[in-house]
């Protein structure tokens, strides 16, 4: 990928598949101490990202209005991120979730 080319949904899906493989590897590991630390790391990264992504969503909604948010939600990469962080419903084309994500 070049510096001017933005990543597509295929790249996001490839990363998601690899993450799932790595999680499975550590779930099956007999090295309990490492397993515990890896999962704590993942939880902390998720928590930090969830807070930041939620705030970006709030600010964009406040400043950008409905038109901008509709356009952002139509992007498959952004939609994937927003679904992962419970900001929009996966079965809606791009409608918001009715509750705040768990932080």
URDA-V438397 format. One record per backbone hydrogen bond with DSSP energy under -1.0 kcal/mol. CO is the residue of the C=O (numbers start at 1). NH is the residue of the N-H. Records with the same first field share a line. If there is no record, write none. Layout:
CO: NH, NH
This chain:
8: 12
9: 13
10: 14
11: 15
12: 16
13: 17
14: 18
15: 19
16: 20
17: 21
18: 22
19: 23
20: 24
21: 25
22: 26
23: 27
24: 28
30: 32
31: 35
32: 36
33: 37
34: 38
35: 39
36: 40
37: 41
38: 42
39: 43
40: 44
41: 45
42: 46
43: 47
44: 48
45: 49
46: 50
47: 51
48: 52
49: 53
50: 54
51: 55
52: 56
53: 57
54: 58
55: 59
56: 60
57: 61
58: 62
59: 63
60: 64
61: 65
65: 69
66: 70
67: 71
68: 72
69: 73
72: 75
75: 79
76: 80
77: 81
78: 82
79: 83
80: 84
81: 85
82: 87
83: 86
87: 97
95: 89
